[in-house]
Amino acid sequence: MTNDANIEYEVIENKVLEKIKPSKEEYELVWNTFNYIKNIVIKYLEKHNVEAEVTLQGSIAKDTWLSGERDLDIFVLFSDKYDREYVKTKGFSILLEAAKEIGRYTLKYAEHPYVRVYVNNVEADIVPAMKIESPENLLTAVDRTPFHTKYVIQHLNDYLRDQVRLLKKFMKNIGVYGAEVRVKGFSGYLCELLVIKYGSFRNVLKEAVNWRPPVYINTLHKPREELKSIYRILRKRYSDSVMFVPDPVDPRRNVAAAVSLKSLAIFSTASYCYLRKPAIEYFIPPKTSLSSLLEEAMHSLKNRCIVFLVFNIQKKLPPENIWGELERLANRLIKIVELYDFRHVYYSTWTDEEKYAIIGIELASCVLEDYKYHSGPPYNAGERVIKFITKHYSSSPSGPWIDDKGLLKVLTKRKYKYIQDLLVDKASEYLVAPDFKNIKPIIVSEESLTKLNIREEGFLEWFVKFVLRKPVWMKKCMN
């Protein structure tokens, strides 16, 4: 790479860093907020005579956070004199008491409940966890987090922290940042490990260009034979993974378990494009009004078969449950649609996690021919021939007949000609997720979608992406 090319990258990346690095005022805000919350939590721990340490974890503790993303991860590490059940019940109730004094709060649920409080335009999660001496003694998944924080702090310097910021921003903009079900992408910790492993943002991209599943990344300093053994364990435990990254603090855990083939492919493609032709749009999209994008999306819908299944959420559920069950429904739905010869082009899911859950599906056609041309067994297939003739002789308008190649053929009348009829009749077969079994979907086409009057910005942004599917960064990759 020439010096001129390096300068071009550096100019762009420095401009991005100017925009995404937190300001001095932001640092003061998050640390003052942390100390305010910490002091109140300590007061309630002392009131109940409970031994626990209030610590800051996550990207702010590691200083790899982005400007504007003021999310505090406050872990209350209870002494090992208490057991897991105590921490989940009595420990949590103490944190809830503290949250009520802090101000506005909501209850959240992961492996066990935690509290989210809102102070000074900062969101802070207060999470009960066990204080353990080694990650080998884990009692809950969150107990691992302090070891992650410590590892990253030990292995990053100021330069590498900025490189992590660049990688996070790049991944956020192309839509692959986050290990949650709705994204199936790269977690913040995985971004940090990749930069630690390869030494810079651009080096990570250079590696990603050549990724072909299954991808193995050695984050451990271990002999080759021991490394092989670890990978064998990971392949067995995470059989569906496309990428294997052993956790340095817990090598039997795959940090990249959430990464889907789609996310890996998007990141690899965007990496190739950026290295070939760098532009700031890979990090920061140009400002475009949502109304103009909506207008373009609505115009694009003409003569396409797009159907939306809208579910009214009937009870409070953890967000990960909603996204996971919605994905399960979509996968089942596609299998049924294709079983009846409707060819699926693309699908996507969205939920506001409170009122609405939506599956959008595009098909090659919403209407099929009246009859299906069906090929049967060869003439010498014995009993299979008899069964084929018996099944179709009386019901078919044409056939069975034997063609020039000796195969039995027949025309059969389709049971479902229109996609809407299929979706209504077969609802019980795709409503397989427990929390959606008793929710009848509202099935609408693109023309009637506006009648639902869902005006949330998140929905409108999803709708535009679903219909247009043209990321800005891809335009920058063109010749």
Buried (B, 14 or more C-beta within 10 A) or exposed (E): EEEEEEEBBEEBBEEBBEEBBBEEEBEEBBEEBBEBBBEBBBEBBEEEEBEBBBBBBBBBBBBBBBBEBBBBBBBBBBEEEBEBEBBBEBBBEBBBBBBEEBEEBEEBEBEBBBBBBBBEEBBBBBBBBBBBEEBEEBEBEBBBBBBBBBBBBEBBEEEBBBBBBBBBBBBBBBBBBBBEBBBBBBBBBBBBBBBBBBEBBBBBBBBBBEBEEEBBBBBBEBEEEEBEEBBEBBBEEBEEBBBBBBBBBBBEBBBBBBBBEEBBBBBBBBBBBBBEEBBBBBBBEEEEEEEEBBEBBBEBBEEBBBBBBBBEBEEEBEBBBBBBBBBBBBEBBBEBBEEBBBEBEEBBBBBBBEEBBBBBBBBEEBEBEEBBEBEBBBEEBEEEBEEBBEBBEEEBEEBBEBEEEEBBBBBBEBEBBEBBEBBEEBBEEBBBBEBBEEBEBBBBBBEEBEEBEBEEEEBBBBBBBBBEEEBBBBEBBEE
